[in-house]
Amino acid sequence: MAYVVTDACIKCKYMDCVEVCPVDCFYEGENMLVIHPDECIDCGVCEPECPAEAIKPDTETGLEQWLGLNAEFAKKWPNITKKGTPPPDAAAWDGVPGKYPEHFSDKPGTSDDDTAISSAA
């Protein structure tokens, strides 16, 4: 089991979750984060930290698409271990429904996190 990031993160990307993750399983895209499902230890500490309520346990129904997207992009995007700066318009996007696929970017993130390392081989 693992936790997954859903489209509620798109264009919000607050990154509070990154600070509490004990295994550093978050990966950063240009406008959202994902969780690597094979690295997540299902501890759940990230879920209540997300102001956008974008993190859900993969046991909830209807999250298959997000589990796949998290798995795919965790292999492509850089690992992030420290909270960066959220987008300046994050609050305006918080709570906006249906952000995927129109507002999703498959580009990797460029966080303020100096310790971010690439997951690409």
Backbone as CSV, one residue per row, in Angstrom:
resi,resn,N_x,N_y,N_z,CA_x,CA_y,CA_z,C_x,C_y,C_z
1,MET,0.836,-1.189,0.000,0.000,0.000,0.000,0.874,1.243,0.000
2,ALA,0.282,2.321,-0.457,1.003,3.585,-0.544,-0.009,4.727,-0.524
3,TYR,0.514,5.901,-0.433,-0.298,7.100,-0.589,-0.041,7.648,-1.981
4,VAL,-1.012,8.376,-2.521,-0.874,8.953,-3.855,-1.255,10.426,-3.813
5,VAL,-0.675,11.170,-4.729,-1.012,12.581,-4.889,-2.002,12.672,-6.044
6,THR,-3.079,13.416,-5.846,-4.126,13.564,-6.858,-4.056,14.944,-7.514
7,ASP,-5.004,15.195,-8.418,-4.989,16.459,-9.166,-5.230,17.688,-8.299
8,ALA,-5.626,17.511,-7.046,-5.782,18.667,-6.161,-4.448,19.383,-5.937
9,CYS,-3.340,18.674,-6.187,-2.004,19.271,-6.023,-1.609,20.156,-7.214
10,ILE,-2.193,19.898,-8.361,-1.809,20.623,-9.578,-1.988,22.121,-9.385
11,LYS,-0.917,22.845,-9.632,-0.837,24.310,-9.538,-0.919,24.835,-8.107
12,CYS,-1.022,23.930,-7.113,-0.953,24.340,-5.703,0.448,24.046,-5.180
13,LYS,0.834,22.783,-5.235,2.190,22.329,-4.891,2.750,23.031,-3.655
14,TYR,2.045,22.875,-2.535,2.467,23.524,-1.292,3.743,22.925,-0.697
15,MET,3.936,21.641,-0.812,5.148,20.926,-0.402,5.305,20.747,1.113
16,ASP,4.279,21.024,1.904,4.350,20.769,3.350,4.592,19.286,3.615
17,CYS,4.067,18.439,2.759,4.188,16.986,2.882,5.637,16.517,2.834
18,VAL,6.434,17.184,2.059,7.833,16.796,1.862,8.605,16.858,3.172
19,GLU,8.326,17.860,3.973,9.041,18.073,5.233,8.842,16.944,6.239
20,VAL,7.696,16.264,6.204,7.398,15.247,7.217,7.662,13.820,6.745
21,CYS,7.949,13.629,5.479,8.138,12.280,4.938,9.430,11.652,5.479
22,PRO,9.325,10.527,6.188,10.526,9.915,6.764,11.388,9.155,5.758
23,VAL,10.852,8.900,4.559,11.611,8.120,3.577,11.899,8.879,2.282
24,ASP,11.585,10.158,2.242,11.878,11.000,1.067,11.354,10.390,-0.227
25,CYS,10.065,10.069,-0.257,9.493,9.416,-1.436,8.712,10.368,-2.342
26,PHE,8.909,11.689,-2.169,8.242,12.665,-3.028,9.139,13.061,-4.195
27,TYR,8.502,13.249,-5.346,9.192,13.647,-6.568,8.459,14.851,-7.128
28,GLU,9.237,15.777,-7.697,8.681,17.076,-8.068,8.559,17.290,-9.563
29,GLY,7.328,17.612,-9.952,7.070,18.060,-11.305,6.973,19.565,-11.334
30,GLU,6.820,20.107,-12.510,6.736,21.557,-12.662,5.603,22.161,-11.828
31,ASN,4.439,21.479,-11.788,3.332,22.080,-11.052,2.602,21.138,-10.093
32,MET,3.225,19.999,-9.774,2.671,19.113,-8.745,3.747,18.160,-8.244
33,LEU,3.450,17.465,-7.172,4.330,16.443,-6.627,3.698,15.075,-6.847
34,VAL,4.511,14.034,-6.797,4.015,12.662,-6.805,4.758,11.880,-5.726
35,ILE,4.181,10.746,-5.353,4.782,9.847,-4.376,5.196,8.567,-5.097
36,HIS,6.421,8.128,-4.857,6.887,6.867,-5.451,6.228,5.728,-4.675
37,PRO,5.366,4.941,-5.321,4.614,3.913,-4.589,5.477,2.794,-4.006
38,ASP,6.639,2.541,-4.579,7.516,1.499,-4.049,8.374,1.984,-2.896
39,GLU,8.458,3.295,-2.712,9.248,3.870,-1.625,8.387,4.268,-0.430
40,CYS,7.113,4.546,-0.679,6.199,4.963,0.378,6.010,3.807,1.368
41,ILE,6.121,4.107,2.655,5.968,3.077,3.684,4.578,3.113,4.324
42,ASP,3.669,3.846,3.732,2.284,3.890,4.165,2.135,4.380,5.606
43,CYS,2.982,5.313,6.008,2.911,5.820,7.385,1.785,6.836,7.548
44,GLY,1.449,7.549,6.467,0.335,8.480,6.502,0.612,9.852,7.080
45,VAL,1.848,10.141,7.463,2.109,11.448,8.075,1.958,12.602,7.085
46,CYS,2.075,12.325,5.807,1.972,13.385,4.798,0.530,13.844,4.561
47,GLU,-0.412,12.926,4.679,-1.800,13.237,4.328,-2.360,14.442,5.075
48,PRO,-2.264,14.518,6.409,-2.832,15.682,7.098,-2.032,16.973,6.900
49,GLU,-0.817,16.873,6.380,0.013,18.060,6.168,-0.338,18.814,4.890
50,CYS,-1.081,18.179,3.995,-1.387,18.792,2.692,-2.560,19.758,2.802
51,PRO,-2.304,21.067,2.655,-3.388,22.048,2.738,-4.442,21.873,1.641
52,ALA,-4.042,21.309,0.500,-4.966,21.135,-0.614,-5.722,19.801,-0.548
53,GLU,-5.416,18.987,0.472,-6.034,17.665,0.633,-5.865,16.811,-0.628
54,ALA,-4.667,16.873,-1.190,-4.363,16.173,-2.437,-3.809,14.769,-2.230
55,ILE,-3.478,14.414,-1.003,-2.865,13.115,-0.736,-3.913,12.166,-0.169
56,LYS,-4.004,10.994,-0.796,-5.001,9.998,-0.408,-4.344,8.626,-0.297
57,PRO,-4.876,7.753,0.579,-4.368,6.377,0.615,-4.838,5.643,-0.639
58,ASP,-3.975,4.788,-1.186,-4.343,4.100,-2.427,-5.442,3.059,-2.228
59,THR,-5.890,2.895,-0.996,-6.998,1.983,-0.725,-8.351,2.616,-1.030
60,GLU,-8.388,3.927,-1.210,-9.640,4.587,-1.584,-9.994,4.197,-3.020
61,THR,-11.258,4.071,-3.299,-11.695,3.698,-4.643,-11.518,4.864,-5.610
62,GLY,-11.310,4.519,-6.874,-11.216,5.521,-7.928,-9.864,6.203,-8.068
63,LEU,-8.836,5.681,-7.425,-7.520,6.328,-7.480,-6.530,5.600,-8.396
64,GLU,-6.995,4.634,-9.157,-6.103,3.860,-10.018,-5.312,4.749,-10.967
65,GLN,-5.970,5.723,-11.563,-5.306,6.656,-12.478,-4.171,7.380,-11.768
66,TRP,-4.392,7.783,-10.529,-3.388,8.546,-9.794,-2.246,7.666,-9.317
67,LEU,-2.534,6.423,-8.997,-1.465,5.505,-8.628,-0.543,5.297,-9.825
68,GLY,-1.123,5.138,-11.003,-0.330,4.991,-12.225,0.480,6.235,-12.546
69,LEU,-0.145,7.400,-12.421,0.551,8.651,-12.717,1.684,8.886,-11.716
70,ASN,1.428,8.627,-10.438,2.480,8.786,-9.428,3.653,7.866,-9.733
71,ALA,3.360,6.599,-10.047,4.421,5.629,-10.342,5.229,6.048,-11.570
72,GLU,4.546,6.482,-12.604,5.220,6.873,-13.850,6.144,8.076,-13.648
73,PHE,5.632,9.124,-13.013,6.421,10.352,-12.923,7.439,10.337,-11.778
74,ALA,7.268,9.460,-10.805,8.295,9.316,-9.766,9.587,8.776,-10.375
75,LYS,9.475,8.102,-11.501,10.659,7.574,-12.195,11.312,8.628,-13.098
76,LYS,10.585,9.693,-13.392,11.065,10.709,-14.346,11.470,12.026,-13.691
77,TRP,10.856,12.352,-12.575,11.062,13.641,-11.945,12.109,13.551,-10.835
78,PRO,12.718,14.679,-10.450,13.718,14.667,-9.376,13.083,14.460,-8.004
79,ASN,13.812,13.770,-7.160,13.411,13.572,-5.765,13.509,14.916,-5.049
80,ILE,12.577,15.159,-4.145,12.595,16.395,-3.377,12.550,16.038,-1.893
81,THR,13.429,16.649,-1.105,13.532,16.308,0.307,13.289,17.486,1.236
82,LYS,13.170,18.675,0.684,12.897,19.865,1.488,11.801,20.687,0.824
83,LYS,11.019,21.332,1.653,9.947,22.175,1.147,10.527,23.338,0.359
84,GLY,10.023,23.521,-0.844,10.409,24.655,-1.667,9.347,25.742,-1.566
85,THR,9.399,26.677,-2.468,8.443,27.782,-2.497,7.260,27.409,-3.378
86,PRO,6.047,27.442,-2.839,4.874,27.136,-3.659,4.677,28.206,-4.739
87,PRO,3.932,27.883,-5.771,3.651,28.890,-6.801,2.956,30.111,-6.187
88,PRO,3.209,31.292,-6.727,2.611,32.505,-6.154,1.084,32.511,-6.211
89,ASP,0.499,31.780,-7.161,-0.961,31.744,-7.285,-1.559,30.452,-6.732
90,ALA,-0.834,29.755,-5.862,-1.296,28.477,-5.316,-2.662,28.590,-4.645
91,ALA,-2.864,29.610,-3.849,-4.132,29.761,-3.130,-5.309,29.912,-4.088
92,ALA,-5.085,30.547,-5.221,-6.149,30.725,-6.203,-6.557,29.399,-6.841
93,TRP,-5.615,28.453,-6.925,-5.892,27.143,-7.531,-6.368,26.116,-6.520
94,ASP,-6.174,26.377,-5.236,-6.567,25.444,-4.187,-8.084,25.254,-4.214
95,GLY,-8.508,23.998,-4.350,-9.930,23.685,-4.368,-10.578,23.714,-5.739
96,VAL,-9.845,24.122,-6.761,-10.394,24.126,-8.122,-10.505,22.663,-8.589
97,PRO,-11.687,22.217,-8.969,-11.850,20.825,-9.390,-11.420,20.593,-10.841
98,GLY,-11.151,19.334,-11.170,-10.906,18.936,-12.553,-9.688,19.562,-13.200
99,LYS,-8.591,19.653,-12.498,-7.389,20.286,-13.062,-6.630,19.370,-14.014
100,TYR,-6.904,18.076,-13.945,-6.231,17.125,-14.829,-7.181,16.757,-15.954
101,PRO,-6.740,16.684,-17.177,-5.377,16.821,-17.674,-5.008,18.230,-18.146
102,GLU,-5.980,19.111,-18.233,-5.741,20.421,-18.833,-4.587,21.205,-18.206
103,HIS,-4.458,21.174,-16.900,-3.448,22.000,-16.241,-2.228,21.217,-15.766
104,PHE,-2.179,19.936,-16.058,-1.059,19.091,-15.655,0.139,19.316,-16.572
105,SER,1.333,19.405,-15.975,2.569,19.499,-16.751,3.405,18.262,-16.466
106,ASP,3.911,17.627,-17.520,4.754,16.450,-17.335,6.232,16.826,-17.213
107,LYS,6.521,18.117,-17.171,7.908,18.588,-17.039,8.390,18.421,-15.598
108,PRO,9.680,18.155,-15.428,10.218,18.034,-14.072,10.239,19.379,-13.349
109,GLY,10.250,19.313,-12.040,10.276,20.513,-11.222,11.662,21.105,-11.111
110,THR,11.690,22.332,-10.663,12.946,23.051,-10.423,12.839,23.737,-9.082
111,SER,12.741,22.945,-8.052,12.526,23.448,-6.703,13.686,24.296,-6.209
112,ASP,13.408,24.998,-5.124,14.440,25.723,-4.396,15.297,24.745,-3.595
113,ASP,14.900,23.479,-3.592,15.574,22.444,-2.808,16.938,22.132,-3.407
114,ASP,17.982,22.588,-2.738,19.353,22.347,-3.224,19.745,20.889,-3.104
115,THR,19.000,20.109,-2.314,19.369,18.712,-2.133,18.616,17.794,-3.081
116,ALA,17.760,18.348,-3.934,17.016,17.509,-4.867,17.993,16.760,-5.765
117,ILE,17.711,15.483,-5.928,18.569,14.664,-6.779,17.722,14.059,-7.880
118,SER,18.301,13.836,-8.985,17.565,13.277,-10.113,17.308,11.799,-9.898
119,SER,16.095,11.373,-10.263,15.770,9.954,-10.169,16.040,9.273,-11.501
120,ALA,16.381,10.023,-12.509,16.663,9.446,-13.828,18.031,8.795,-13.829
121,ALA,18.107,7.682,-14.498,19.395,6.969,-14.567,20.130,7.333,-15.836
